[in-house]
Amino acid sequence: MAKIEIYTSPFCGFCHRAKTLLAAKGVEFEEIDTFMASDKRAEMSARAGGRTSVPQVFVDGAHLGDSDELQAMEAEGVLDAKLGLA
């Protein structure tokens, strides 16, 4: 199964939405809290091509996108393949 990482922040509605979608897919993911470890936000930004908003999702080290992009992939029917489920 693919290694899924999601950079988040507490009280972030978009983060909750992305985590809920991933959980509904039945995939395990590592949550990286950028609020409690500020160096993680810089790490996330570097990995995400300069993006600074949370959440940012990575699959096997490749940047997948933010919450809106995950929702769009789900609507297009391509998210399962991106998560290694198809």
GROMACS elastic network, one bead per residue, 0.5 to 0.9 nm:
[ bonds ]
;  ai    aj funct       b0    kb
    1    27     6  0.84603   500
    1    28     6  0.89454   500
    1    83     6  0.83743   500
    1    84     6  0.64246   500
    1    85     6  0.77926   500
    2    27     6  0.86406   500
    2    28     6  0.88264   500
    2    59     6  0.63546   500
    2    60     6  0.58266   500
    2    83     6  0.64747   500
    2    84     6  0.57504   500
    2    85     6  0.84734   500
    3    28     6  0.79530   500
    3    29     6  0.69367   500
    3    30     6  0.80658   500
    3    58     6  0.80568   500
    3    59     6  0.56400   500
    3    61     6  0.76770   500
    3    83     6  0.86365   500
    4    27     6  0.80678   500
    4    28     6  0.69967   500
    4    30     6  0.62554   500
    4    31     6  0.87400   500
    4    57     6  0.71694   500
    4    58     6  0.56954   500
    4    60     6  0.63461   500
    4    61     6  0.79760   500
    4    83     6  0.77253   500
    5    28     6  0.89973   500
    5    29     6  0.54795   500
    5    31     6  0.60035   500
    5    32     6  0.71924   500
    5    56     6  0.82470   500
    5    57     6  0.57384   500
    5    58     6  0.51444   500
    5    59     6  0.65295   500
    5    60     6  0.82156   500
    5    61     6  0.80909   500
    6    15     6  0.84848   500
    6    18     6  0.86257   500
    6    19     6  0.80526   500
    6    29     6  0.69639   500
    6    30     6  0.62075   500
    6    31     6  0.50178   500
    6    32     6  0.60338   500
    6    33     6  0.85715   500
    6    54     6  0.85954   500
    6    55     6  0.63684   500
    6    56     6  0.56611   500
    6    58     6  0.63915   500
    6    59     6  0.89239   500
    7    15     6  0.82387   500
    7    30     6  0.84594   500
    7    31     6  0.59548   500
    7    33     6  0.59800   500
    7    34     6  0.64206   500
    7    40     6  0.80551   500
    7    41     6  0.78354   500
    7    44     6  0.68725   500
    7    54     6  0.62514   500
    7    55     6  0.52416   500
    7    56     6  0.53103   500
    7    57     6  0.65542   500
    7    58     6  0.86433   500
    8    12     6  0.74893   500
    8    14     6  0.89166   500
    8    15     6  0.57546   500
    8    16     6  0.85888   500
    8    31     6  0.67271   500
    8    32     6  0.59891   500
    8    33     6  0.50652   500
    8    34     6  0.58955   500
    8    35     6  0.77549   500
    8    41     6  0.89684   500
    8    53     6  0.89004   500
    8    54     6  0.53990   500
    8    56     6  0.73017   500
    9    12     6  0.58066   500
    9    15     6  0.70372   500
    9    32     6  0.82873   500
    9    33     6  0.54821   500
    9    34     6  0.56054   500
    9    35     6  0.53752   500
    9    36     6  0.82387   500
    9    54     6  0.67272   500
    9    55     6  0.75159   500
   10    13     6  0.86577   500
   10    15     6  0.80863   500
   10    16     6  0.87581   500
   10    33     6  0.75958   500
   10    34     6  0.86801   500
   10    35     6  0.70642   500
   11    14     6  0.89855   500
   11    15     6  0.81048   500
   11    16     6  0.79992   500
   12    15     6  0.52042   500
   12    16     6  0.63663   500
   12    17     6  0.87304   500
   12    54     6  0.78294   500
   12    55     6  0.83029   500
   13    16     6  0.50579   500
   13    17     6  0.61678   500
   13    18     6  0.86917   500
   14    18     6  0.62049   500
   14    19     6  0.85907   500
   14    54     6  0.74826   500
   14    55     6  0.67112   500
   14    66     6  0.83193   500
   14    67     6  0.58151   500
   14    68     6  0.80351   500
   15    18     6  0.51695   500
   15    19     6  0.60977   500
   15    20     6  0.84447   500
   15    54     6  0.65891   500
   15    55     6  0.51143   500
   15    56     6  0.85259   500
   15    66     6  0.85876   500
   15    67     6  0.68466   500
   16    19     6  0.51586   500
   16    20     6  0.59822   500
   16    21     6  0.86047   500
   16    55     6  0.88152   500
   16    67     6  0.89440   500
   17    20     6  0.51444   500
   17    21     6  0.63153   500
   17    22     6  0.87649   500
   17    67     6  0.68127   500
   17    71     6  0.89286   500
   18    21     6  0.51780   500
   18    22     6  0.62691   500
   18    23     6  0.85979   500
   18    55     6  0.73914   500
   18    57     6  0.86220   500
   18    66     6  0.77975   500
   18    67     6  0.50554   500
   18    68     6  0.82729   500
   18    70     6  0.70631   500
   18    71     6  0.78767   500
   19    22     6  0.50824   500
   19    23     6  0.60123   500
   19    24     6  0.84748   500
   19    29     6  0.85988   500
   19    31     6  0.88228   500
   19    67     6  0.87159   500
   20    23     6  0.50792   500
   20    24     6  0.60693   500
   20    25     6  0.86354   500
   21    24     6  0.50448   500
   21    25     6  0.63428   500
   21    26     6  0.88575   500
   21    70     6  0.82288   500
   21    71     6  0.80229   500
   21    74     6  0.88939   500
   22    25     6  0.50794   500
   22    26     6  0.65954   500
   22    27     6  0.59887   500
   22    28     6  0.77654   500
   22    29     6  0.78338   500
   22    83     6  0.89891   500
   23    26     6  0.50095   500
   23    27     6  0.59416   500
   23    28     6  0.72725   500
   23    29     6  0.84593   500
   24    27     6  0.77666   500
   25    80     6  0.78410   500
   25    83     6  0.89720   500
   25    85     6  0.86081   500
   27    83     6  0.80204   500
   27    85     6  0.85486   500
   32    37     6  0.85449   500
   32    40     6  0.74353   500
   33    36     6  0.58962   500
   33    37     6  0.64639   500
   33    38     6  0.84972   500
   33    40     6  0.73702   500
   33    41     6  0.83970   500
   34    37     6  0.51999   500
   34    38     6  0.54739   500
   34    39     6  0.73952   500
   34    40     6  0.51810   500
   34    41     6  0.50361   500
   34    42     6  0.86890   500
   34    44     6  0.83478   500
   34    54     6  0.83746   500
   35    38     6  0.58408   500
   35    40     6  0.82703   500
   35    41     6  0.78361   500
   36    40     6  0.86494   500
   37    40     6  0.55530   500
   37    41     6  0.75646   500
   38    41     6  0.55260   500
   38    42     6  0.72560   500
   39    42     6  0.53760   500
   39    43     6  0.63677   500
   39    44     6  0.87302   500
   40    44     6  0.59871   500
   40    45     6  0.85007   500
   41    45     6  0.61161   500
   41    46     6  0.86094   500
   41    52     6  0.71333   500
   41    53     6  0.87732   500
   41    54     6  0.86768   500
   42    45     6  0.50680   500
   42    46     6  0.61910   500
   42    47     6  0.86211   500
   42    50     6  0.88622   500
   42    52     6  0.79440   500
   43    46     6  0.52383   500
   43    47     6  0.62702   500
   43    48     6  0.85828   500
   44    47     6  0.51243   500
   44    48     6  0.59255   500
   44    49     6  0.86610   500
   44    50     6  0.82412   500
   44    51     6  0.77676   500
   44    52     6  0.74395   500
   44    54     6  0.88748   500
   44    56     6  0.73588   500
   45    48     6  0.50146   500
   45    49     6  0.62179   500
   45    51     6  0.50156   500
   45    52     6  0.52846   500
   45    53     6  0.82645   500
   45    56     6  0.87777   500
   46    49     6  0.56622   500
   46    50     6  0.56018   500
   46    51     6  0.77619   500
   46    52     6  0.89289   500
   47    50     6  0.74458   500
   47    51     6  0.84812   500
   47    58     6  0.88449   500
   47    61     6  0.85898   500
   47    62     6  0.84285   500
   47    63     6  0.72098   500
   48    51     6  0.54902   500
   48    52     6  0.80711   500
   48    56     6  0.72283   500
   48    57     6  0.87121   500
   48    58     6  0.85923   500
   48    62     6  0.87888   500
   48    63     6  0.60312   500
   48    64     6  0.87424   500
   48    65     6  0.78976   500
   49    63     6  0.86312   500
   51    54     6  0.84888   500
   51    56     6  0.82715   500
   52    55     6  0.89550   500
   52    56     6  0.86400   500
   53    56     6  0.72880   500
   53    66     6  0.81120   500
   54    57     6  0.87935   500
   54    66     6  0.69600   500
   54    67     6  0.82224   500
   55    65     6  0.80955   500
   55    66     6  0.53921   500
   55    67     6  0.63133   500
   56    63     6  0.75899   500
   56    64     6  0.74911   500
   56    65     6  0.55035   500
   56    67     6  0.73924   500
   57    62     6  0.85285   500
   57    63     6  0.61643   500
   57    64     6  0.53804   500
   57    65     6  0.54015   500
   57    66     6  0.61216   500
   57    67     6  0.81261   500
   57    70     6  0.84930   500
   58    61     6  0.55406   500
   58    62     6  0.52245   500
   58    64     6  0.51563   500
   58    65     6  0.72384   500
   59    62     6  0.52486   500
   59    63     6  0.65351   500
   59    64     6  0.64464   500
   59    82     6  0.76580   500
   59    83     6  0.66693   500
   59    84     6  0.86118   500
   60    63     6  0.85261   500
   64    69     6  0.78494   500
   64    70     6  0.76512   500
   64    82     6  0.79256   500
   65    68     6  0.79174   500
   65    69     6  0.55568   500
   65    70     6  0.66023   500
   66    69     6  0.52972   500
   66    70     6  0.62696   500
   66    71     6  0.87688   500
   67    70     6  0.51112   500
   67    71     6  0.62471   500
   67    72     6  0.86351   500
   68    71     6  0.51078   500
   68    72     6  0.61631   500
   68    73     6  0.86407   500
   69    73     6  0.61318   500
   69    74     6  0.85462   500
   70    73     6  0.51083   500
   70    74     6  0.61878   500
   70    75     6  0.86640   500
   70    79     6  0.69403   500
   71    74     6  0.50319   500
   71    75     6  0.62045   500
   71    76     6  0.86538   500
   71    79     6  0.83695   500
   72    75     6  0.50225   500
   72    76     6  0.61728   500
   72    77     6  0.85682   500
   72    78     6  0.88519   500
   72    79     6  0.84487   500
   73    76     6  0.50338   500
   73    77     6  0.61076   500
   73    78     6  0.52799   500
   73    80     6  0.85995   500
   73    82     6  0.86241   500
   74    77     6  0.50292   500
   74    78     6  0.60546   500
   74    80     6  0.75945   500
   75    78     6  0.78393   500
   75    79     6  0.82666   500
   76    79     6  0.77201   500
   77    80     6  0.72308   500
   77    81     6  0.85087   500
   78    81     6  0.56103   500
   78    82     6  0.64861   500
   78    83     6  0.89148   500
   78    86     6  0.89961   500
   79    82     6  0.50179   500
   79    83     6  0.61632   500
   79    84     6  0.86340   500
   79    85     6  0.84940   500
   79    86     6  0.89633   500
   80    83     6  0.51246   500
   80    84     6  0.62494   500
   80    86     6  0.55872   500
   81    84     6  0.50294   500
   81    85     6  0.54754   500
   82    85     6  0.75120   500
   82    86     6  0.81428   500
   83    86     6  0.79290   500
